[in-house]
Amino acid sequence: MFSLLRFYLLIAGVCFVSILPCRAASYVYISLGGEKRIAVYRQNEQDGTLTHLEDVKVPGAPGCLEVDPEKKFLFASIRSAKEFMSFAINPENGKLKLISAVPAGGNAAYIATDRKGRYLLSAYYGEGKVAVHRLKKDGTILPEIVQTIPTDKNAHAILPDQSNQFVFVPHTGPNAVYQFLWDAGQGKLKANEPALFKAAPEMEPRHLAISKDNRFIYFDNEKGSSVTACKLDPQSGTLTAFQTVSTLPKDFEGKNTCADIELSPSGKNLYASNRGHDSIACYAVDPQTGKLTSLGQAATEETPRSFNIDPEGRYLYAAGQKNGKLAAYRITPENGKLTQFATYEVGKSPSWVEVVKFP
């Protein structure tokens, strides 16, 4: 009788546990170019604090990191080795397992998967070109390059729009954004008409962020220390600029260049990093017009080249490339302003921050 009662209690306990929501896990991956490693941290989702888990050694200085749409794989551009690497992500502990390593065709400054996770797109700063690699379902990067297209010097980023029909490549060299049509079936890029969106003089667009509704695309301007907001024509895939706002306070007179740009998951806020002023510029986004309103700047560690926002939109992590420190901020839900709550010594020359959440 006692055993039978215990059995029923056990079953009841299992049923009770099964209806409770599983606690999600989030991890932060940091490229450390000065130490040839990718550092893995676990995020405490209650307070945003980080715990170091492991380091993954790579054959050169890692740069841009990218996660596939299903969050199964992490892709890395190993810049000094001119390689691409792919890793399987263990959702239970965030650790990485190498899947493939292939020649990249150059020093790729930026990589991104297409929206279906079937291809890896890459932009080459020094070589002035873009390329496409095919991805297998198991995360393997196939070594054969599907396509290479010469563009111009200083190709800095590459990203498909939300519809997976168009691809944009900002260039600081020719002060323009290359506009491509994307054939998701064949994995081929084709120059749009016009092929270039020309930025205002001395802007030099560097990185980009695309709104979830696919109506607006924002570029941070490296030389111009500003953000330019563009409307995306959903039929033609071309851009029209309608606003440019400074990333700096009016009284700043020193040297500065912009680096990274991110939209919050809600789309209500946008952030851009200042190298020189050493800050994150914060903006409110009008959901109807896409226009930006400055919320001021939050101080960072030295030379914030890369930062990332967790998928819940609660925390932002910015890496100081010059001093090897990571600044952690809480994002105020009501207005999107940043409050720093921690600083971490992460290693030499952090060049990329990527936050991944598992349900």
Salt bridges, closest charged atoms under 4 A:
GLU35 OE1 - ARG37 NE 2.53
ASP55 OD1 - ARG37 NH1 2.46
ASP55 OD1 - HIS52 NE2 2.97
GLU70 OE1 - LYS72 NZ 3.27
ASP213 OD2 - ARG215 NH1 3.66
GLU222 OE2 - HIS156 NE2 3.77
GLU222 OE2 - ARG206 NE 2.75
GLU222 OE2 - ARG275 NH2 3.16
ASP260 OD1 - HIS207 ND1 3.11
GLU302 OE1 - LYS322 NZ 3.95
GLU312 OE2 - LYS357 NZ 2.44
GLU345 OE2 - LYS325 NZ 3.87
